[in-house]
């Protein structure tokens, strides 16, 4: 074995890890070896949101300063411990264990985007509202997130905001099983119409950027079968090694920034707060669905 690779045992499986000194986030001084250590720490929080989902990853073979590409189809050859799941002629990786996560990390997978639906079903795993500013530095974003959170609360719905790790914020609503994508589209339409009518200068549902002006986009349409989104606790291939991080509503009111949460401070945060999404009870949307015409 060369000096640029070494062998480790993960959950009883032997993995050959290569180029441990390669800088993946040069600005943060994060090497591949350090990244893999951080993935081990993130695994108990990240894996529950990838398990039983179809996985899309984004690979950065030369780190964040180089080229990247989306990977849906599982590469060959596959280690025997890596499971896959087929959908629409794509053989997706099923990320359900630490060994698979470390194997992917060694390949330069810096982002993990699970499907909205569970493998083999048409059932959504949760309800997600994706909130995107029309400019990267929109100072109104966290205020807008607070407005949406208050609207959901007024409807009797508990939710958890999370940074995308990029420029936007997603609002996660854990839901009880039996809810359909069609029902989520119905409540998403209702909520978005309410918000855009009440705050026409702040919110829009116009998908094309050229039609949004400077308004903040409420995306409820993309929450659908066959789509995916950055998982809670996934790193992002951004210069500051940001991590998609669930937030306290108090932090939203304090207008925290996505750049505040990254690979180098995530372990400390998780030790303090744990998984904010897992702490939120699964919601029943039946009362709201019964109310909507």
Residue frames as qw, qx, qy, qz and C-alpha x, y, z in Angstrom:
[[0.000, 0.889, 0.458, 0.000, 0.00, 0.00, 0.00],
 [0.423, 0.530, -0.030, 0.735, 1.41, 3.42, -0.95],
 [0.284, -0.188, -0.449, 0.826, 2.24, 6.19, 1.50],
 [0.245, -0.061, -0.114, -0.961, -0.70, 8.13, 0.07],
 [0.711, -0.259, -0.395, -0.521, -3.23, 5.53, 1.26],
 [0.076, -0.251, 0.843, -0.469, -4.02, 3.59, 4.39],
 [0.482, -0.269, -0.781, -0.292, -6.45, 0.92, 5.52],
 [0.291, -0.200, 0.509, -0.785, -9.10, 1.33, 8.23],
 [0.165, -0.301, -0.938, -0.050, -11.81, -0.88, 9.63],
 [0.340, -0.066, 0.115, -0.931, -15.29, 0.64, 9.81],
 [0.772, -0.008, 0.236, -0.590, -18.12, -1.43, 11.26],
 [0.788, -0.096, 0.607, 0.033, -16.20, -4.59, 10.46],
 [0.733, 0.631, 0.210, 0.144, -15.44, -3.56, 6.87],
 [0.575, -0.352, 0.238, 0.699, -11.95, -2.78, 5.57],
 [0.390, 0.902, 0.187, -0.003, -11.68, 0.45, 3.58],
 [0.638, 0.000, 0.130, 0.759, -8.65, 1.82, 1.74],
 [0.015, 0.950, 0.218, -0.225, -8.56, 5.59, 2.20],
 [0.685, 0.316, 0.182, 0.631, -6.48, 7.59, -0.24],
 [0.273, 0.501, 0.031, 0.821, -4.69, 10.95, -0.20],
 [0.422, -0.667, -0.557, 0.260, -5.42, 11.81, 3.44],
 [0.339, -0.445, -0.075, 0.825, -3.50, 15.10, 3.20],
 [0.164, 0.420, 0.527, 0.720, -5.45, 16.42, 0.20],
 [0.081, 0.240, 0.330, -0.909, -7.02, 19.78, 1.02],
 [0.098, 0.529, 0.810, 0.232, -10.76, 19.63, 0.40],
 [0.067, -0.952, -0.285, -0.094, -11.61, 23.05, 1.85],
 [0.623, 0.278, -0.184, 0.707, -8.33, 24.99, 1.41],
 [0.099, -0.672, 0.059, -0.732, -9.64, 28.18, 3.06],
 [0.717, -0.581, 0.085, -0.375, -10.48, 26.23, 6.22],
 [0.011, 0.579, -0.804, 0.137, -7.44, 23.96, 6.18],
 [0.812, -0.059, 0.444, -0.373, -9.65, 20.88, 6.07],
 [0.101, 0.389, -0.865, -0.301, -7.89, 17.83, 4.66],
 [0.697, -0.058, -0.580, -0.417, -9.56, 14.63, 3.57],
 [0.458, -0.059, -0.804, 0.375, -8.40, 12.92, 6.77],
 [0.083, 0.099, 0.470, -0.873, -10.03, 15.63, 8.90],
 [0.549, 0.021, -0.264, -0.793, -13.16, 15.57, 6.77],
 [0.647, -0.083, -0.740, -0.161, -13.56, 11.83, 7.29],
 [0.249, -0.111, -0.721, 0.637, -13.15, 12.34, 11.04],
 [0.295, 0.101, 0.189, -0.931, -15.92, 14.94, 10.93],
 [0.618, -0.023, -0.534, -0.577, -18.17, 12.57, 8.95],
 [0.460, -0.130, -0.847, 0.234, -17.80, 10.00, 11.73],
 [0.024, -0.198, -0.532, 0.823, -19.01, 12.62, 14.22],
 [0.417, 0.147, -0.114, -0.890, -21.87, 13.75, 11.95],
 [0.290, -0.005, -0.900, -0.325, -23.01, 10.22, 11.07],
 [0.035, -0.357, -0.867, 0.346, -25.51, 9.69, 13.94],
 [0.210, 0.581, 0.289, -0.731, -27.29, 12.88, 12.87],
 [0.282, 0.441, -0.483, -0.702, -26.88, 12.72, 9.09],
 [0.055, 0.045, -0.970, -0.232, -27.65, 9.05, 8.45],
 [0.258, 0.426, 0.778, -0.384, -31.26, 9.09, 9.75],
 [0.388, 0.689, 0.103, -0.603, -32.13, 11.59, 6.99],
 [0.299, 0.500, -0.674, -0.455, -30.49, 9.48, 4.27],
 [0.221, -0.032, 0.971, -0.087, -31.66, 6.04, 5.36],
 [0.374, 0.488, 0.786, -0.067, -34.42, 4.54, 3.20],
 [0.313, 0.839, 0.046, -0.443, -34.00, 7.35, 0.64],
 [0.778, 0.470, 0.176, 0.378, -32.55, 7.53, -2.87],
 [0.443, -0.711, 0.079, 0.540, -29.24, 9.37, -2.59],
 [0.558, 0.751, 0.023, 0.353, -27.74, 11.97, -4.90],
 [0.607, -0.579, 0.013, 0.544, -24.26, 13.17, -4.00],
 [0.375, 0.916, -0.125, 0.072, -22.06, 15.97, -5.27],
 [0.881, -0.176, 0.071, 0.434, -18.45, 14.94, -5.75],
 [0.102, 0.962, -0.255, -0.002, -15.43, 17.26, -5.61],
 [0.951, 0.078, -0.123, 0.271, -12.49, 15.00, -6.55],
 [0.551, 0.314, -0.205, 0.745, -9.99, 17.85, -6.14],
 [0.234, -0.403, -0.482, 0.742, -11.73, 19.68, -3.30],
 [0.185, 0.809, 0.468, -0.304, -13.92, 22.75, -3.41],
 [0.027, -0.699, 0.292, 0.652, -11.45, 24.63, -5.60],
 [0.114, -0.161, 0.832, 0.518, -11.88, 22.15, -8.44],
 [0.478, -0.060, -0.515, -0.709, -14.64, 20.81, -10.63],
 [0.403, 0.009, 0.769, -0.496, -17.68, 19.03, -9.18],
 [0.424, -0.015, -0.666, -0.613, -20.38, 16.77, -10.53],
 [0.725, -0.164, 0.281, -0.607, -23.64, 15.21, -9.41],
 [0.189, 0.180, -0.960, -0.100, -23.66, 11.47, -8.92],
 [0.758, -0.087, 0.115, -0.637, -26.95, 9.60, -9.01],
 [0.933, 0.150, -0.314, -0.094, -25.95, 6.22, -10.43],
 [0.740, -0.586, 0.315, 0.096, -23.78, 4.17, -8.09],
 [0.293, 0.732, -0.592, -0.165, -20.21, 3.93, -9.41],
 [1.000, -0.010, -0.019, -0.009, -18.61, 0.57, -10.15],
 [0.551, -0.223, -0.804, -0.013, -17.16, -1.48, -8.61],
 [0.494, -0.654, 0.047, -0.571, -19.11, -1.27, -5.35],
 [0.011, -0.309, 0.853, -0.420, -17.91, -2.62, -2.01],
 [0.338, -0.266, -0.892, -0.139, -20.06, -5.48, -0.78],
 [0.151, -0.438, -0.660, 0.591, -21.42, -3.42, 2.13],
 [0.159, 0.230, -0.084, -0.956, -22.87, -0.67, -0.12],
 [0.362, 0.471, 0.795, -0.122, -26.58, -1.11, -0.78],
 [0.046, 0.056, -0.390, -0.918, -28.41, 0.32, -3.78],
 [0.379, 0.513, 0.663, -0.393, -32.00, 1.02, -4.74],
 [0.223, 0.131, 0.630, 0.732, -33.29, 1.30, -8.30],
 [0.253, 0.707, 0.484, -0.449, -35.78, 3.91, -9.47],
 [0.466, 0.847, 0.049, -0.251, -36.52, 5.14, -13.00],
 [0.857, 0.432, -0.088, 0.267, -33.53, 3.24, -14.44],
 [0.115, 0.755, -0.461, 0.453, -31.14, 4.84, -11.95],
 [0.810, -0.219, -0.498, 0.220, -29.26, 2.67, -9.47],
 [0.177, -0.838, 0.184, -0.482, -29.04, 4.96, -6.45],
 [0.378, 0.170, -0.749, 0.516, -26.83, 4.42, -3.45],
 [0.607, -0.671, -0.340, -0.257, -28.72, 3.73, -0.24],
 [0.236, 0.489, -0.525, 0.654, -26.74, 5.55, 2.43],
 [0.741, -0.526, -0.226, -0.352, -27.69, 3.62, 5.55],
 [0.867, -0.405, -0.096, 0.272, -24.43, 2.95, 7.41],
 [0.287, -0.872, 0.251, 0.307, -21.19, 4.57, 8.51],
 [0.618, -0.174, 0.594, 0.485, -18.97, 2.43, 6.25],
 [0.447, 0.626, 0.521, 0.370, -20.86, 3.64, 3.16],
 [0.047, -0.993, -0.098, 0.049, -20.62, 7.24, 4.35],
 [0.442, -0.693, 0.416, 0.390, -16.85, 7.01, 4.82],
 [0.609, 0.151, 0.631, 0.455, -16.45, 5.25, 1.47],
 [0.302, 0.835, 0.387, 0.247, -18.35, 8.09, -0.22],
 [0.235, -0.948, 0.098, 0.189, -16.33, 10.70, 1.65],
 [0.591, -0.382, 0.524, 0.480, -13.13, 9.09, 0.41],
 [0.511, 0.447, 0.584, 0.445, -14.45, 9.46, -3.16],
 [0.152, 0.010, 0.078, 0.985, -14.75, 13.20, -2.62],
 [0.241, -0.642, -0.626, -0.371, -18.49, 13.27, -1.97],
 [0.166, 0.054, -0.391, 0.904, -18.91, 16.49, 0.01],
 [0.460, -0.004, 0.129, -0.878, -22.70, 16.83, -0.21],
 [0.030, 0.171, 0.985, -0.017, -25.53, 14.37, 0.45],
 [0.424, 0.076, -0.072, -0.900, -28.96, 14.99, -1.05],
 [0.211, 0.163, 0.958, -0.104, -31.61, 12.37, -0.18],
 [0.171, -0.369, -0.659, -0.633, -34.93, 12.02, -1.97],
 [0.402, -0.253, 0.208, -0.855, -38.09, 13.46, -0.47],
 [0.877, -0.118, -0.124, -0.449, -39.76, 10.03, -0.61],
 [0.618, -0.411, 0.666, -0.071, -38.86, 6.74, 1.01],
 [0.093, 0.318, -0.862, -0.383, -37.41, 3.95, -1.12],
 [0.082, -0.172, -0.965, -0.180, -40.07, 1.84, -2.77],
 [0.026, 0.648, 0.689, -0.323, -42.97, 4.08, -1.74],
 [0.146, 0.643, 0.318, 0.681, -44.80, 7.22, -2.79],
 [0.480, -0.791, -0.365, 0.101, -44.76, 8.48, 0.80],
 [0.210, 0.787, -0.242, 0.527, -43.06, 11.78, 1.67],
 [0.628, -0.108, -0.577, 0.511, -40.68, 11.59, 4.61],
 [0.194, -0.530, -0.373, 0.736, -41.47, 15.14, 5.75],
 [0.293, 0.881, 0.346, 0.133, -42.89, 18.42, 4.47],
 [0.531, -0.274, 0.096, 0.796, -40.30, 20.92, 3.28],
 [0.262, 0.945, 0.195, -0.025, -40.62, 24.56, 2.26],
 [0.686, 0.002, 0.135, 0.715, -37.52, 25.81, 0.43],
 [0.001, -0.962, -0.196, 0.188, -37.04, 29.54, 0.89],
 [0.684, 0.125, 0.211, 0.687, -34.63, 31.25, -1.51],
 [0.042, -0.785, -0.054, 0.615, -33.57, 34.90, -1.54],
 [0.659, 0.731, 0.159, 0.080, -33.28, 36.52, -4.94],
 [0.331, 0.779, -0.428, 0.316, -29.83, 37.82, -3.98],
 [0.721, 0.014, -0.602, 0.342, -27.16, 36.10, -1.90],
 [0.282, 0.006, -0.475, 0.834, -27.01, 38.90, 0.66],
 [0.348, -0.580, -0.388, -0.626, -30.70, 39.63, 1.27],
 [0.057, 0.210, -0.641, 0.736, -30.75, 40.97, 4.83],
 [0.619, -0.153, 0.080, -0.766, -34.50, 40.29, 5.04],
 [0.583, 0.087, -0.783, -0.200, -34.14, 36.51, 4.80],
 [0.254, -0.097, -0.855, 0.441, -34.23, 35.57, 8.47],
 [0.308, 0.167, 0.321, -0.880, -37.05, 38.03, 9.10],
 [0.632, 0.142, -0.417, -0.637, -38.99, 36.39, 6.29],
 [0.475, 0.015, -0.877, 0.068, -38.33, 32.96, 7.79],
 [0.030, 0.120, 0.678, -0.725, -39.74, 34.21, 11.10],
 [0.510, 0.163, -0.020, -0.845, -42.90, 35.39, 9.34],
 [0.654, 0.090, -0.658, -0.362, -43.40, 31.95, 7.77],
 [0.324, -0.013, -0.866, 0.381, -42.75, 30.24, 11.10],
 [0.233, 0.137, 0.465, -0.843, -45.34, 32.43, 12.79],
 [0.621, 0.141, -0.292, -0.713, -47.86, 31.64, 10.05],
 [0.583, 0.039, -0.808, -0.067, -47.29, 27.90, 10.52],
 [0.128, -0.053, -0.760, 0.635, -47.58, 28.29, 14.29],
 [0.419, 0.112, 0.177, -0.883, -50.90, 30.11, 13.88],
 [0.733, 0.113, -0.453, -0.494, -52.12, 27.06, 11.96],
 [0.838, -0.392, 0.290, -0.244, -51.07, 24.78, 14.82],
 [0.919, 0.320, -0.134, 0.187, -47.99, 23.42, 13.03],
 [0.535, -0.728, 0.327, 0.277, -44.57, 23.05, 14.66],
 [0.764, 0.615, -0.060, 0.187, -41.62, 23.43, 12.31],
 [0.665, -0.526, 0.209, 0.486, -37.83, 23.61, 12.29],
 [0.427, 0.880, -0.181, -0.105, -35.85, 26.05, 10.13],
 [0.804, -0.276, 0.317, 0.420, -32.52, 24.87, 8.77],
 [0.089, 0.753, -0.394, -0.519, -29.84, 26.59, 6.78],
 [0.896, 0.435, -0.036, -0.085, -29.24, 25.05, 3.38],
 [0.740, -0.342, 0.278, 0.508, -25.54, 25.61, 3.93],
 [0.421, 0.354, 0.375, 0.746, -25.64, 27.81, 0.83],
 [0.012, -0.189, 0.006, -0.982, -27.80, 30.96, 0.62],
 [0.540, -0.371, -0.368, -0.660, -31.31, 29.76, 1.42],
 [0.291, -0.180, 0.748, -0.569, -33.22, 28.29, 4.33],
 [0.460, -0.202, -0.776, -0.381, -35.54, 25.33, 4.42],
 [0.505, -0.277, 0.417, -0.703, -38.40, 24.91, 6.85],
 [0.332, 0.045, -0.939, -0.074, -38.89, 21.29, 7.89],
 [0.652, -0.225, 0.208, -0.693, -42.23, 20.02, 9.19],
 [0.027, -0.111, 0.992, -0.051, -42.09, 16.44, 10.50],
 [0.638, -0.013, -0.170, -0.751, -45.33, 14.76, 9.46],
 [0.673, -0.086, 0.670, -0.300, -47.29, 11.71, 10.49],
 [0.160, -0.072, 0.886, 0.429, -47.28, 8.77, 8.09],
 [0.293, 0.564, 0.770, -0.053, -50.15, 8.54, 5.64],
 [0.164, 0.808, 0.028, -0.565, -49.75, 12.08, 4.29],
 [0.739, 0.408, 0.420, 0.334, -49.40, 12.30, 0.50],
 [0.364, -0.087, 0.230, 0.898, -47.42, 14.61, -1.77],
 [0.042, -0.561, -0.549, -0.618, -50.73, 15.82, -3.21],
 [0.429, -0.799, -0.417, 0.059, -51.90, 16.87, 0.23],
 [0.525, -0.480, -0.004, 0.703, -48.61, 18.65, 0.92],
 [0.236, 0.224, 0.416, 0.849, -48.94, 20.50, -2.38],
 [0.217, -0.731, -0.545, -0.348, -52.43, 21.57, -1.32],
 [0.487, -0.789, -0.234, 0.293, -51.31, 23.00, 2.03],
 [0.515, -0.212, 0.203, 0.805, -48.22, 24.51, 0.39],
 [0.118, 0.486, 0.487, 0.716, -50.40, 26.31, -2.12],
 [0.355, -0.817, -0.438, -0.123, -52.70, 27.59, 0.64],
 [0.568, -0.636, -0.086, 0.515, -49.84, 28.85, 2.82],
 [0.447, -0.034, 0.316, 0.836, -47.94, 30.45, -0.05],
 [0.017, 0.636, 0.501, 0.587, -51.02, 32.25, -1.37],
 [0.435, -0.833, -0.328, 0.096, -51.70, 33.61, 2.09],
 [0.574, -0.505, 0.069, 0.641, -48.13, 34.86, 2.51],
 [0.358, 0.147, 0.416, 0.823, -47.79, 36.40, -0.95],
 [0.101, -0.736, -0.493, -0.452, -51.14, 38.18, -0.61],
 [0.489, -0.827, -0.228, 0.158, -50.37, 39.49, 2.88],
 [0.416, -0.695, 0.295, 0.507, -46.73, 40.39, 2.14],
 [0.747, 0.626, 0.215, 0.068, -46.63, 41.08, -1.63],
 [0.229, 0.904, -0.348, 0.098, -43.39, 43.07, -1.44],
 [0.409, -0.603, 0.677, -0.106, -41.61, 40.33, 0.50],
 [0.574, -0.061, 0.817, 0.021, -42.69, 36.95, -0.95],
 [0.565, 0.432, -0.361, -0.603, -43.22, 35.44, -4.37],
 [0.794, -0.009, 0.606, -0.043, -43.99, 32.05, -5.85],
 [0.611, 0.740, -0.196, -0.200, -42.57, 33.00, -9.26],
 [0.932, -0.144, 0.215, 0.254, -40.14, 30.24, -10.19],
 [0.650, 0.517, 0.064, 0.554, -38.12, 32.21, -12.76],
 [0.486, -0.395, -0.210, 0.751, -35.56, 34.49, -11.14],
 [0.149, 0.169, 0.280, 0.933, -36.24, 37.23, -13.70],
 [0.348, -0.566, -0.504, -0.551, -39.87, 37.39, -12.53],
 [0.580, -0.499, -0.557, 0.324, -39.14, 37.64, -8.80],
 [0.037, -0.905, 0.070, -0.419, -37.74, 41.14, -8.57],
 [0.143, 0.492, -0.676, 0.529, -36.13, 41.39, -5.14],
 [0.759, -0.347, 0.114, -0.539, -38.71, 39.20, -3.44],
 [0.242, -0.362, 0.886, -0.158, -38.02, 36.00, -1.53],
 [0.600, 0.110, -0.620, -0.493, -39.14, 32.82, -3.26],
 [0.633, -0.177, 0.621, -0.426, -41.32, 30.29, -1.45],
 [0.452, 0.283, -0.760, -0.371, -40.74, 26.99, -3.23],
 [0.643, -0.089, 0.625, -0.434, -43.33, 24.38, -2.33],
 [0.807, 0.435, -0.142, -0.372, -43.66, 22.92, -5.83],
 [0.445, 0.541, -0.713, 0.038, -40.29, 21.15, -5.87],
 [0.375, -0.252, 0.798, -0.399, -41.25, 19.12, -2.83],
 [0.832, 0.266, -0.094, -0.478, -42.29, 16.13, -4.91],
 [0.913, -0.083, 0.391, 0.084, -41.55, 12.50, -5.64],
 [0.796, 0.425, 0.154, 0.403, -38.30, 12.07, -7.55],
 [0.155, 0.864, -0.180, 0.444, -36.76, 15.30, -6.22],
 [0.759, -0.252, -0.374, 0.469, -34.05, 15.70, -3.60],
 [0.104, -0.930, 0.072, -0.345, -32.64, 18.32, -1.26],
 [0.307, 0.484, -0.647, 0.502, -29.58, 18.81, 0.92],
 [0.674, -0.407, -0.613, 0.061, -29.94, 16.66, 4.02],
 [0.443, -0.865, 0.122, -0.201, -29.87, 18.08, 7.52],
 [0.646, -0.623, 0.403, 0.177, -26.25, 17.98, 8.70],
 [0.829, 0.362, 0.200, 0.377, -24.75, 17.50, 5.25],
 [0.356, -0.496, 0.204, 0.766, -21.57, 19.48, 4.58],
 [0.539, 0.808, 0.207, -0.114, -21.65, 21.72, 1.53],
 [0.737, 0.142, 0.212, 0.626, -19.00, 22.22, -1.12],
 [0.052, 0.966, 0.108, 0.228, -18.69, 25.89, -0.24],
 [0.430, 0.602, -0.423, 0.523, -15.47, 27.74, 0.62],
 [0.260, -0.543, 0.488, -0.632, -16.26, 27.96, 4.37],
 [0.284, 0.010, -0.954, 0.096, -17.21, 24.25, 4.77],
 [0.487, -0.150, 0.225, -0.830, -20.72, 25.19, 5.84],
 [0.031, -0.136, -0.988, 0.064, -23.09, 22.51, 7.10],
 [0.410, -0.409, -0.449, -0.681, -26.85, 22.45, 6.55],
 [0.204, 0.004, -0.736, 0.646, -27.94, 23.13, 10.12],
 [0.338, -0.685, -0.613, -0.202, -31.31, 23.02, 11.92],
 [0.121, 0.347, -0.257, 0.894, -31.86, 26.19, 13.94],
 [0.102, -0.513, -0.687, 0.505, -33.72, 27.33, 17.01],
 [0.137, 0.823, 0.454, 0.311, -36.39, 29.89, 16.24],
 [0.353, -0.878, -0.024, 0.321, -34.58, 32.25, 18.65],
 [0.526, -0.284, 0.439, 0.671, -31.52, 32.00, 16.40],
 [0.308, 0.558, 0.572, 0.517, -33.63, 32.98, 13.39],
 [0.142, -0.947, -0.287, -0.036, -34.82, 36.03, 15.31],
 [0.479, -0.713, 0.221, 0.461, -31.17, 36.83, 16.07],
 [0.584, 0.784, -0.130, -0.162, -30.52, 36.69, 12.30],
 [0.627, -0.419, 0.586, 0.296, -27.75, 34.11, 12.35],
 [0.459, 0.649, -0.424, -0.434, -25.99, 33.44, 9.05],
 [0.983, 0.150, -0.085, -0.069, -25.44, 30.12, 7.24],
 [0.544, 0.582, -0.476, 0.372, -21.69, 30.77, 7.45],
 [0.396, -0.622, 0.465, -0.489, -21.91, 30.55, 11.24],
 [0.859, -0.164, 0.432, -0.222, -22.31, 26.76, 11.07],
 [0.549, 0.630, -0.534, -0.130, -19.50, 24.70, 9.60],
 [0.880, 0.049, -0.467, 0.070, -17.54, 21.48, 9.91],
 [0.424, 0.302, -0.564, 0.641, -15.16, 22.86, 12.51],
 [0.209, -0.195, 0.490, -0.824, -17.83, 23.86, 15.04],
 [0.671, -0.159, -0.424, -0.587, -20.65, 21.41, 14.32],
 [0.599, -0.125, -0.761, 0.218, -19.65, 18.82, 16.93],
 [0.111, -0.055, -0.514, 0.849, -19.81, 21.42, 19.69],
 [0.451, -0.056, -0.091, -0.886, -23.23, 22.58, 18.52],
 [0.710, -0.121, -0.609, -0.333, -24.63, 19.06, 18.36],
 [0.438, -0.083, -0.747, 0.493, -23.33, 18.34, 21.87],
 [0.102, 0.080, 0.366, -0.921, -25.34, 21.32, 23.10],
 [0.537, 0.177, 0.002, -0.825, -28.54, 21.11, 21.04],
 [0.510, 0.104, 0.854, -0.011, -28.71, 17.57, 19.64],
 [0.094, 0.229, 0.731, 0.636, -31.00, 17.02, 16.67],
 [0.255, 0.204, 0.265, -0.907, -33.64, 19.75, 16.71],
 [0.557, 0.067, -0.494, -0.664, -35.71, 18.03, 14.02],
 [0.489, -0.098, -0.866, 0.038, -35.84, 14.70, 15.87],
 [0.081, -0.188, -0.649, 0.733, -37.04, 16.57, 18.97],
 [0.392, 0.140, -0.041, -0.908, -40.04, 17.95, 17.09],
 [0.541, 0.190, 0.781, -0.248, -43.16, 15.74, 17.13],
 [0.122, 0.153, 0.763, 0.616, -44.59, 14.54, 13.85],
 [0.295, 0.232, 0.179, -0.909, -47.47, 16.75, 12.84],
 [0.339, 0.474, 0.811, 0.056, -50.96, 15.87, 11.69],
 [0.011, 0.103, -0.272, -0.957, -52.08, 18.08, 8.82],
 [0.025, -0.463, -0.868, -0.178, -55.63, 16.73, 8.86],
 [0.025, -0.737, -0.468, 0.487, -57.17, 19.78, 10.61],
 [0.007, -0.553, 0.268, 0.789, -55.59, 22.11, 8.06],
 [0.012, 0.018, 0.834, 0.551, -56.56, 19.92, 5.12],
 [0.002, -0.582, -0.810, 0.071, -60.14, 19.80, 6.38],
 [0.035, -0.729, -0.236, 0.641, -60.14, 23.60, 6.60],
 [0.046, -0.363, 0.488, 0.793, -58.81, 24.30, 3.10],
 [0.688, 0.424, 0.152, -0.569, -61.58, 24.47, 0.46]]
